Amino acid sequence: MEGLDDKYISLPSIKREKKLPVVLSRQEVRRLLDAPKLLKHKVLIGLLYGCGLRCFEARNIKLSDIDFDRRMLHVRQGKGKKDRYVPLSQILMDWLKLYISSENPYPWLFNGRPDGRAGGDFDSRYSNRGIQWAVQKAAKNSGIIKNTSVHTLRHTFATHLLEDGLDIISIKELLGHSRIEATLIYLHVAQYEKTKSYSPLDTLYGLKNQNAANFANLNGSCSLLSHIRDCPECSTELAPLLSNNAYDAVLLD
C-alpha cells in the first residue's frame, strides 16, 4: 500500500515437504523386466532404467538416435532443450536389435496408434499415458508394492550407479541435470557397503558383528564424504557449494 514499507521480504517462507525418491532394489528391477509379455514393453522399461530417461525422452527416441557401434543413445532435446549421450548396455542392445527386427518401428522407436486412428498424443509416437501404463502394469504383475512410475526407474538408475561407485558429477551429466543440487538428493538414498544402515536388532540378536558395525576404521568420517573430498570430479564441482564443514549438512538437510 502507498506510504507503507514493503513487508513481503520479512514474511516467512512456506516450507515445502522434503520427500525422498522411491527407489527399487536390484531384485525388484529384475522382476520388473521379466514381467512384460510384450517385447516392446520390456525394451521400454530397459531403456527407462538402463539409461535414466524421462518419459518424454523415451517417447522422442528415433531409430537414428541409437548408435550400436559406439553403444550410445543420443537423447535429443531433453529438459531445458539440451542434448546428451548415455551409454547402452550390451543386453539392452540385444533386446533392441530383436525388437527392431521383429516389429520394424519407424521413425520412432516406440510407435503408438497407427496414423489415421484417434488416440495417442496426436502423432504416431507412444503416448505418455501408454508408457506410464506399461510400467505400472509390469510393477503390478511382478508383485512390487512400492509406488512405481516412470520416474521411479530414473531415480533407481541414479541410485544404483552411485552405489556402484560412479561419481556424482558423471551421474549429473547422465541425468541431464543443469544443477548439481538436483543430483545430490541421491546421496540420501544410496547405500554404501562400508556405511550401510542397519538396525540395532541385528546386533542385539547377533545377526551382525558388533565390532564390524562400528566406524573406527573410517577414522571418524563417512566413506561417502571421503569420496566427495578425494574425488577430483566431485571436489571440483562441489567446492563452490560446500565448505569443509558443510558436507554433513548436505546429507542431513
N, C-alpha and C positions, 0 to 999 in steps of 0.2 A: 504494500500500500504506500501511497505517496507520503513522504515525510518520515517513514519508518525505515530503520536499517534492515537490510536483508537478513532474515533469520534462518534461511534454509540450510546455511552452512553449519549451523550449530545443532540442527536436528539429528537425532541418532539414526544411523542407517538400519534398514531392516535386515536382520540376519537370515541368510539363506541356509537351507538344510544342506549339510555336508554328508553326502552318501557315497559309499564306496561302490565301485562297479561289481556286478555279478561276474564271477569267473568260473568256468568249468574246469574240472580236473582232466587230466590226460585220458583217464579211463572213460570219462563221460564223452569226450570228443570222439574217441574211437567208436563208442556205441552210437553216437550221433551220425557218424559217417557210414556205419553199417546199416542204419535204419532205412534209408530211402529205397523204394522199389524201382524208381526211375534213375537211370544213369545221369540224366540231366540234373536232377536234384543232388546227387552225390557229388558231381563236379562243382555245382554251385556252392554247396557247403564247404567243399575242399578249398575253393578259392577264397571264400569269405574268411575262413580260419587260417589257411596257409599263406595268405597274402595280406591279411588285415584290412580288407576292403570295406568301405562304406556301402550301403545299399545301392545308392545311385551310381557309384563307381562300378559295381558289378553289372548293373544294367547297361552301362555305356561301353562295355568291352566289345571290341570288334575282332574278327579273326586276325586282322593285320596288326593288332596290338600284341600278339603273342609271338615271342621270338624263341623258337625251340632250340636254335643253335646256341644262343647265348644264355638260355634258361632264364629269361627275364620277361616280365609283364610290364607293358607301358600303360600306366594309369593316366588317362588324359583328363585334364580339366577337373581335378578334384576340388575339394573345398578351398575357396579362395582363388579359384581358376588356376591352380598350379598343377603341372605335370610332375610325375615321379616314376621311377623304375623300382620294382620289387622283384626279388628272386622267386623262381619257380622250383619246387622240389621235383625230383625225378618221378616219384609216384604220382604226383599231380599231373605231370606232363603225360604219363602213360594213360591216365584217365581222360585227359583232354584229347589225345590222339584217337582213342577208342570212341569217344563221344562224337568228335567231328566226323570221323569216317562213317559212323552209323547213322547220325542224324542230319548231316550236311547243313548245318545252320549257316545263314548268310543274310546280311552282312554282320549282324550282331551275333555274338557267341550264344546268347540266350534269347531266342525269339519267343514272342508271346502269341497272341491270337493271329491267325493268318490275316493278311491285308484284305480289307473289304468287309470284315466282321466287326461288330460292335464289341467294345471291351478294351482292356489294356489301358495304356496311357496315350492313346491317340496315335500310336505308331506301332511298328512290329516288334518292339522290344518287350521283354518280360516286364510285367508291371511291378511296382513297389509292393503292392498287396500280395501278388503271387510269390515274390521272393520271401516275404515275411511268413506267408502261409507254409511254404516248403520247409523253412527252418523250424517253425513251431510244430508242424506235423511230425517231423523227424524226432524232435525232442520228446513229444508225447509217446511216439511209438517205441522209443528207446528207454522209456521209464525215467526220464530226467524230470525231477520235480522242481528244479530251480526255474525262475522266470527267465526263459531263454528267448532271445531275439537276435536279429542280425547283428546288432551292435555288441551283444554278449560275445560273439565269436571274435570280434575285433579286440575287445578287452582281453579275451583269453589269449589271442595271438601275442599281444604285447607282454602280458604277464609271463607266459611260458618262455618267451625269448629272454626276458630279464632273468628268470630263474635258471636258464641255460647258460648265463654268463655274458650275453651280449650287452655292450654298454648302452646306457640310456640315450646317448646322443644319436647313435645309429638307429635305435628304436624310434626316436622322434622323427628322423628322416623317412623311415619306412612307413610310418603312420601318416606322414604329410602334415604334421603339426607345425604351425607357424611360431608357437611359443613353447619353450621348454617346460613352463609351468603346467601345461596341459598333460605332459608326459609324466611329470613327477608323481601323479596320482598312483601310478603303478608301483611305486616304492612302498605304498601302504599295504598292498595285497600280495606282492611277490614273497615267496618263502625261500630263503637261502638255507642251504644244508647246515651250515655252522650255527645259524641263529634261528632255526625253525622253531616256531612256537610250540609249546607242549603244555599239557595240563598237569597240575601237581598230583592228580590222581595216579598218573603214570609212575611217578617216583614213590608215591605212597604204597603202591602195591608191587613195586619192583619191576614194572614194565619198562622203565627207563633208568639207566645207571645214573645215580645222583651225581657222582663225580664227573661223569661225562656231560651232565646237563649244565654245569657251571661254565662261566665265561672267562676263567682265569687265563686260558691260553690265548685269549684275544687281546691281552694287555689292556684290559679295561675299556675297550672300544668295540663297536659293532663292526663286523666284517663288511657290511654294506657301506657304512660310512668310510671305512678304509679304502674300499674300492673307488668311491667317488673322489676321495682325496688323491689316490695314487694313479688313477686312470688319466692319461693325458687328455683324452677327448672330454671326459666328464668334468675334470677340474677346470679346463679352459672355458667350457661353456657355462659352468655353474658359478665360476668365480664372481662375476658381476652381481649375481643374485644372492649368493650365500656367503656370509663371513665364516671364519673358522668356528665360531661359536653358534652358528645358526643351523648346522646340519640336523641336530636333534629337533629343532623347531619345525623343520620341514616335515620330518617323519611323524611328529606328534600333533601337528596343526590340524 
